[in-house]
Amino acid sequence: MSTDLPHRRPRRLGRPSRLGRLRRPVRSVLAAAAATAALLCGTAGPAAADAAGPAGASPGQKIADALRTSPVYVDPSLSAAVGPEEQRALVTQIRGTGLPIRVVLVPLVEGDNWGGKPEQLAEVVHERLGGGPAILLTPGDFPDDVEAREWPAGAHQAEHAAASVYFDDSLKGAGLAKRVSRAIDIIKSGDGDRVYDRLTAHLGTSSGGGGASGKPAAHGSSPVVRILTLAVGPLLVLAAAWLLLRRRARLRDFGTPFALPRSVFAAAREADEEGLRERAGEEVVRLGEEARSAAGDPAGIERALDAYAAAGSVLDRARGVPDLAGVFALVAEGRAALSPASGALPLCFFHPLHGPAVRRIPWRPLGRREQLRIAACETCLRAVRTRRAPEVLTDRLDGRPVPYFEVPADKSLWAATGYGSLLSGDSLTERVRRGDFTRTLE
């Protein structure tokens, strides 16, 4: 954590003296079957699923330690399914790819250390390995299923490469080792998307006109259906184009406050803490300038000024990235006050540095009964819908990194509010003005 900086709080509208110098010129068919369950069950952070037991090292740490010696870890309970010879063959195959592939084969059942979720297992192991580029293959949610998680996402099309194995008829009845081996081959080739699309092309169509294989006949649709498709298809394209143009027109009408942050957030995610602090300062200054030059509802301008002051106060006392993300959330709140007609949502609940959310969804943290409605960005929406753990902003609790929302609410304003997602009636600005932020710093 960084120490408090010299006082830089913006005391009045205009450019603060110390801040002024900062101023510068559905992817998977397999996922569709479980989408509803994924939204209800939610995604918890890896740390909660990997608490160390009385013996010391957590299960995730033990797996990570073993993977530093060999890229293949097989739980003793699965040694009969993937024997020593098969394990050695997988090790040789992985090393021949030159890719950071690791295989973790453990039984997944509800209530285990991973909540029965392959994405939890992968997230935990990746974290215990220290992060960085990686591809982790694990058992999936269904029998004969193999799942992959990749960092950075999509670099080698690993997720589709692994998912395609489930739909490969040539592997029916094949053992787990052969399925994993096939996934590795596809990952190495780098064409997982193409293979997946080919193997799932027949899904989602009626099987009534299919042959013995259960796949639809090539020309099973009736002439009426084909005519309707030809007629309706162009209309759908025109409608989509109209919606896109309308959305762009609305953005122009609302001005730059909601177009600018997306580029700012993209740069902020790449910055270190000090760089993030500087960018946050720039955005505070910019909000002050926008509020000063705004013309419109006086009440909205006043709310923007309050958000400006609150953001400066948090910036002065920010102790790390979660607090700096709070500065961005307050700036976004101030900009929304200047453009109330936009109906802007708060920043992404899972990771506010992803930028503004696009939709609210129901979500239930793992192990909890209550269901929340949180605002999420497009990236996190896709992750939840495809049963993947969204990228989550972390904070520190008792010396270890945890998802920020797992910090007790009385110790973190951001956990209590979800950076605005969990608020009803009041605002982040009001919470800061009444002292909630400084109280959590005590």
N, C-alpha and C positions, 0 to 999 in steps of 0.2 A: 504494500500500500504506500502511496506517496504521502508525504507530509503536507500539512496545510500550506498553501502558497501565500505570499504577501497579499494584503487586502486589495481586491479588485472589484468589489461589488459595484454595479451600476447604481448610483444614487439618484439619478434623475434621467429623464428622457434625453437622448442625444448620445454622443459617443463617450463612453466612460474613459477616464484618463489612462488607466492601466490596460483596459481592453482595446483602446483605440489603436495600439500598435499592431494588433492582430489582423487588422483589416488589410485585404489584398485584392488586385485586379482578378387422362387416365391411361396412366401408361400401361398398367398391367391388368390383363383380364383376371388373373388369379386374385388380384386385390379387390376387384369389383365384388366378388362373392362375400368378402369380409369387410366392406367399407363401412356398413352401418355399425358393426361391432367395434370397429376401430375408433369411430367417433365417440361411442359410448364409453369405451374402456380408456381411451386417451393414451398418453405416452408420458411416462415418468422418467426422470433423469437417471443416468447410470449409477450415480453414487448410492442412491437409495436402495438399489437392487443388489448391492455388493458390500454390505456391511461386514466388517471383519468379525469373526467369531472369537470365542474365548481363546482359541489356539493361536491367534495372532493374525497371520496373513489371510486376506479374504480369498474366496474362491476365484474371483477374477484375477487377483494378483498371482495366485498359484499357476493359473493357466498362462498368464503373460510371462511369468518366469520360465515356464516350460517351453514357450514359443521362442524364447531367445536362444534356445539350444537347437530346436527343430521346428520347422514351419508347420508341422502337423501335430495336433494334440488330440488324442482319443481317450475319452473317459474309460476307465477300466470296465464299466458295465457294457460298453459297446465293443470291447476287444474281440468278441466272437464274430461280430458283424464286419469289422475292419481289423484283420489280423496283422501281425508284425510285417509279413511280406508285402501286404497291400499298403501298409503305412510307408514302408521304405520306397515302394514304387511311386507313391504320391510325392514323397520328399524329392526324389530324383526328377520327377516331372515338373514340380514347382521350381526347382533350381534351374531347370533348363529354360524356363520362360524368362528369367531375368526380371520378373515383376515381384512386387512386395506382397505376394499372396501367402495367406496363412489359413489353415483349415482347423476349425475347432468343432469337434464332434462330441457333444454331450447330450444326454436325454433332456428333453424340455417338457416339463409338466407344470400345470398351474400350481402356484404356491411355492415353486422352487426359488433359487436365488435370483432368477431372471424373470420371475413372474410368468414363466412359460413362453416368453416372447423372444424370438431370435434376434430382433433388433436391440433388445435390452442386453442380451449376451454380447453382441458385437460391439455395442457402444462401451460397455464396461471394459472389455478386453482391450479395445483400441485405446481407451483412456489410460489403462494400466501400462500399456506399452509406450506411453509417452506421446501419443498422437502422431501426426505426420502422415505422409502418403501411405496408404495401406489398402488391401483388399482382403476381407475376412469372409470365408465360406463357413456356413453353419447349417444344421438341419433347419427345415422350414416349418411352417405351421401345419402342414398336411403330410400324411404318409407319402413316402417317395419324393418328398420335396426338398430341394436344396435352395438356400437363400444366400445372397451376397450383400455386403455393405462395402461401400468404396469411399475413400477419402483421397483427393477431392471427388465429389460425386460425378459420375459419368465419364471419367477420364478414360476408362477402358471398357465401358458398357457392361460392367460386371453384373449389375443387378438383373438386366435382361438375359445375360448369358446364363446365369444360374436358374432364373425362372423358366427358361425355355426347356430345361431338362425335364421338368414335370410333364410337359406336353409332347415329349419325344416318344412316339410309339415304339421305336426300336429299343428303348430302354425299359419297357414293361417287364417287371420281374427281375431286373438287374439289381445287383446289390448296391449298398450305399457307396462303396468305394468306386464303383464304375460310374455312378452318377456324378460324384465329385470330380472324378477324372475327366468326364465329358465337359463339365462346367469349366474346368481349368483350360481345356483345349479351346473352348469358344472364347474365353477371356483372352487367351494368348493371341488368337486370330484377330481380336478387336472388332468383330462384327456381331456382337450379341444382339443389337437391335434388329439387324436383318434376320438372324436366325429365329429370334422370338416372333417377329412379325410373320415369318413363313409358317411356323408351327402353330400359330394361333389364328391364322387367316380364316379358318372355317368356323371359329367360335362365334357365338352370338347370332347365328343364322338358324333357321328352322331345320330340324333333322328329318322332317316328314318326307322330303323329297330325296333323301340321301339313299345310298346303296347299302350294302351289307356292312361296310366299314363304319357306318354311322355318320359319314361326312356327307354334306349336301351335294346333290348333283350339280354339274357345272351350269346348267341352264334350267334350274328348277323353278324360277319365278315365272308367274303367268304374264301374258302380254299386257294385261291391265296394270299389273304392278310396275312393269317396265315403263309403260306410258306415264304413269303417275310420277315415277322417279325422274323421268326426263322433264316433266313439266314443273315439278316442285323443286328440283335441284337448283336451277338458275335463280328461282325466287329466294331460296335460302341464302345463296351467295350474295344476292343483292341486299337482303335484309342484314346480313353480317357486315357488309360494307357500309350500309347506312348507320348501323350502331357504332361502328368504329369511327366514322366521320363525326357523328354526334358527340361521342366521347371526347374527341380531340377539340371540337368546338367548345364544349363545356370547359375543358381545361384552359382554353384561350380566354373564355369569359371570366374565369376565376383568377386569371393572372398567374404569376410565377410562384406564389408561395408553396403550391403543392407539386409543381414540376421540379423545382430546384432541390428539395431535400433528397430525392432519389439519387442524384449524382453525388450529393454530399455523403449520404449513407454508404454508397459504394466505396468512396474514398476512405471514409471513417473506419470501415471494417479492415482495411489494409494498414491502418496506422497503428503505431505503438501507443502506449498510454499517453505519453507526452504529446505526440502528434494529435491524438484524439482530443486531448484537452485544448489544444490550440484551435482545432476545427470547431469544437463546441463554443469556444469564445467568439470565433468569427460569426457563428450563427446567432449568438446572443446579440452581438452588435447589429447584425443585419435585421433581426426582428425589431430592435429599437428604431432603426431607420425607417422600416416599413410602417411601424405604428405612427411615427412622427409625420410621415407624408400621407397617411391614409385619409380618405374622405368617405364618410358614410355614417353608420350608426355610432353615436358617441359611446353607447354602452359597450359595443364590441371593441372599440378602440381602447376603452378603459380596461377591459378584460385582457387585451393584448399587452397593455402597459404593466398590468399586474403580473402577467406571465413572464414578461421581460425581467422584472425585478426579481421574481422567484427564481428564474433560470440563473441570473447572475449570483444570487445568494447560494444556490446549490453548487455552482461552479467554484465559488470561493472556497467552499468547504469539501469539495469532492475528494474522496479518498481512494478512488479506483474506478475501473471501467463501469461498474454498475451505476455509480453516481453520475458519471459523465453521460451515460446513456439517458439518465434522468433529465439532464440538461436538454438533450435533444427532444425528449418527450414534452418538456415544458415549452420549448420553442414551437413545436408542432401545435401544441394547444393554443399558443398565442396566435399563430397564423390562422388556425381554424376560427378564432374569434374575429379575425379581420375578414373572413369569407364565410359567414354562417350558412349561406345558401348551398355550400358545397356538400354539407352533411358528412364531412370528413371523419373517418374513424381514427382512433388513437394508433400509436405505433404498434407493430407486431408484438403480441403477447410473449411469444416464445423467445424472440431475439429482437429487441427494439431497434438495433442497428441494421436490421433488414429494411427498415423504412416503414411507411404508412401501411396499415392493414387494408385489405380489400373486402373482407367479409367477416361476419361473426359466425362462429360454429359452436355447437355443444361439445364440451370436452370434460372428461372426468379424470383427475389425476389418479395414477395407480395406487390402489390401497385405500381410496377414499370413497365415501358414499355419495357425497354431494356432486352434482354435475354443474359445471360452470359454462357460461357463454362468453367466449373469449374472442378477441379480434386477431386475425392472423393474416400474414402476407401470402401471396400466391405460392411462394416456395414452400412455406410450412403447410399450407392447405394441401398441396400435392403430397407432401410427406405423410400427413395424417391419413389421407385417403388411400395411400398405397402401403399402409401399415409400417411405415418407416418412422423412426424417431426424428422429429424436427431438430435442427440445430438450435441449441438453447444457450442463452447467456448464462454464464456461471458466476457465482459469488463464492466466498469462502466462509465456511462454518466449522468451527473447532479445528481450524488449520487445514481443512481439506476442501477441494472444489466441489460445489453442489449446484444444481440448477437454482437460479436466484430465487425462484418462487418457493423453494423448500426452506429458505431461511425463515425463522419465526417472524410473524408480522410485526411484533413489537420491537424487533431489531432491524427491520428494513421497511422503509416506506414503499419501496418498489415491490417487495413481496406482497405487501398489504394491498396494493392497488393494481398490480400487473401492468405498471406503466400507463395506467388509465383504463385498461380493459375491464377491471373489476369494480370500477366506480359507478355509482348511481346517485344522481342528484348533485353531488359536489364535484370538484375538479382537483387535479394535481396542484394547481396553483393555490387553491384554498387550503389544501393540506399543508403545503409548504409555509404559507403565511401564518397559519395557526401554530406552527412549530413542530409538526410531525417529523420533518426531516432532521432537524437539529436534535430532537429527542432521541432518535435512533442512533445518533452518533455518540451519545453519552456512554 
